Amino acid sequence: MKMRLLSIALLLCGATLFAQDYFPKNDGVKSKNNNYIAFTNAKIYVSPVQVINKGTLLIQNGKVVQVGTSVTIPKNAVIEDLNGKSIYPSFIDVFSGFGVEKAKRNPARGRSTQYEATREGFYWNDHIMPENEAIGKFKYDDKKATELRKAGFGVVNSHFQDGIARGTGVLVALNASGNDGDRILEDQSAQYFSFTKSIAKRQSYPTSLMGATALLRQLYYDLDWYAKGNVSTKDRSLEALLENKNLPQIFAAGSNGNVMRADKIGDQFGIQYVILGGGDEYQHIEAIKNTNSKLVIPINFPNAYNVSNPNAAEYVNLSDMRHWNLAPTNPKVLADNEIQFSLTAHDLKSPSDFKTMLMKAIAHGLSKTKALEALTTVPASILGKSNTIGTLQTGRQANFLITSGDIFDESTTLYENWVQGTKNVINNKDQKDIRGDYDLVVVGQAYKMVVTGEISKPKVEIKKDTTKLKSKIDYTGDWLNFSFTTADDKIYRMTSLVVNDSNNLSGKLFLPTGKESSFNATKTSSFEAAVKKKSKEKVPELVALTYPNIGYGNASKPKQETMLFKNATVWTGETVMENTDVLVKNGKITQVGSDLNANGATTVDATGKHLTAGVIDEHSHIGALAINEAGHNSTAEVKMEDVVDSKDIDLYRNLAGGVTTIQLLHGSANPIGGRSAILRLKWGEDVNGLLFPNMPKFIKFALGENVKQSNWQSFARFPQTRMGVEQVFINYFQRAKEYDAKKKSGQAYRIDEEMEALAEILNGERYISCHSYVQSEINMLMKVAEKFDFKVNTFTHILEGYKVADKMAEHGVGGSTFSDWWAYKYEVNDAIPYNAAIMASQGVTVAINSDDAEMSRRLNQEAGKTIKYGGMSEIEAWKTVTLNPAKLLHIDHRVGSIEVGKDADLVLWSDHPMSVYAKAEKTLIEGTVYFDLEKDRAQREAIQKERNKLITMMLNEKAKGAKMQGPRQSKKARFVCETL
């Protein structure tokens, strides 16, 4: 590794040619300084948990030689007495872009779509670039290094922050006087990954988070196949992955949901990632802890929103307000849960903001010991460099900070940042600190003057009464020069010699007339006292965390109950029973009858009300962070469960409409879409809690205008016609058939996630739900299925189903349709509202679906329309949104009707369930109440009170002069090509 470093350093930096000890010296009589330097009488933090008072730190040649209270100081040592001062290990940043050129956005992006890779000899996807080496792009940036040293950093781990597989990082010491050969501690320090495609590459796939997730899974399968010698050609990307597999694997996730997604990939392939979080881990701390991952945590806490305009304030989500309030507690929550984490300056506008954010985290409960660990020993451990950096133990690099006191005290001054035994002055420790508050008297006039900033680079504010005046200040050596401009544009300039035996200032005054006079400034308060007073200001009250942490979240996760519904009109699914009781226990329906009793049960008087099974939506797109993966014409490898959004407010709104279960479908951007997820709307649970247990396997197919995309100018993409769509199915099923045959033969085979899903269809293990409109295409897919000896499970939309209902019944396929949507595009011209009734009359299992976040919470009313259009009975109409979609989803043994032994997924309606006046008063899933109308009314009031409280807090922040951010409308935009 070191030889590799040497060769690269020679190429990168000509100066290093003259730094090697085996090269001749032509620079006169200069020789290397091998002197010892001893820092005495300091409070030394050898590590976060080892502190020495009145200690000595002895260094030589950039290394710690000895540290303790009884250090033997060599005679030739240079001694610095640091009485009253402290020494800390310099900070380490694991996730940096220091010195590495940023990717440049490809100017051709957004033009014609590129489906194929542009490189030969590399992996098939341009966004997979593990062969990238940050060392090859590294150039020391003195200005940035100075900023980082001022923030306390001595070492940074930098990488090329672009792409999904990003390549290796470079570990760099921020030594100003060295050269790259000395600074670079490791030229391949870690291997980096993310979910974000390259901005410099144009290849279309992946277009979504679920596509990126699937691509990473397939990458690891391909790597395993390649590593076993099954590929005759060389792949430079896979070679790089293999070469660097033993390095720390760092994943840029960026949010609590992505932390769990990254960890899930790691678990599948036996990789324990170090994961960059997003600062919101406190919201799902149990799940985060269960990852067992070490985290890298940004502290770019959000500024308060400027909510002074009441109309603009309405556009700020409560969840964003809460995050502003709670984000600074994130490090403390992680520490309290014994999760190992390091802190990073990543995503801060400037390293100069780092201390402010760090102080905020400490004010919100992060212990100073944990803060120091997160900046020293933990990042060193993550990088496998605990034996060289992170502490001041003997033999470690001499990377340390000299401070005026506690480094985590806002009033403490950082004097020097020593890197590899070289001093970098931040503030002259011999220069007097003039910061503080003064009463300034100029020509008999009184002013208030406040000096802040750094010791050697102060800032000044001068006021006359309450009017702030334009002012300047310069402090060089022992001389102070400052000036101010009065309201009538008169400029007063002052100069003073700063003396150690007085805290006051006095000296010459240069009047606007050109004459000289004198001034006096009496110090009334030290900077340290002012900072301590400010730091004692009360931390804003913390609002309560809810599950999920948005409006209408629960204070605690709902619990299963034993409940007895008395005297309800019960819609069992096959009949309607008047004045009937239903007992729910342990999440199941245990009894249905009259005059039931149960000890300890919560009794609900349902007299005059209707109790039904929960509504099931066969076709939904709510609760998802992505809908389409449009990068290929087949994306059978992607999974909707990878992009479930557990805090989508539409989940709660659906509960308010009596919906308990949905099929979360991929969109219709391609003939073969992604794998579905069946969700139970357990509001407040994380992603795993929403997934239907042992859910049947489904996949989305699509026909028609959307998938051929000929009107989208996607001319580089196949198919372009409806004929081409058929050929896509035939080609892919033929490939899947051959793949499956090889797999079953016992031969070695490369795992292909796309082919795995399609083979499951051929084997009857995965079901197709197919977007469809036109009868010719409906016929076509049934014939393709029959050719490959399987059945289509469901035609969804199926607006010309009435034309081929007999053939559908013969094939055995169900229909999930709209009640009365039509004429929104040409291929829907022949749709009629009698479609559902006609298909049902031919023996087709028919469901009414939504495909729409708004309609989904009114599916009870959509079911009622089938009575008007086609004369379906009330029972059969109600089945279209309960038992029939349960059958289509193969979960009718669990849900869809009220039967003893089935899950207690129930809705108590205020009126006839298909009436426009009916309201869902209670919605239960497995015997747990997830929506309660009375509770909802109380929550609305509580939400308004909480908003007002947070708005008041933000207005107070503005009044104190804090930085603010403008209100933004933070509603999630969603593109669903289903109904366009």
Disulfide bonds with the S-S distance in Angstrom:
none
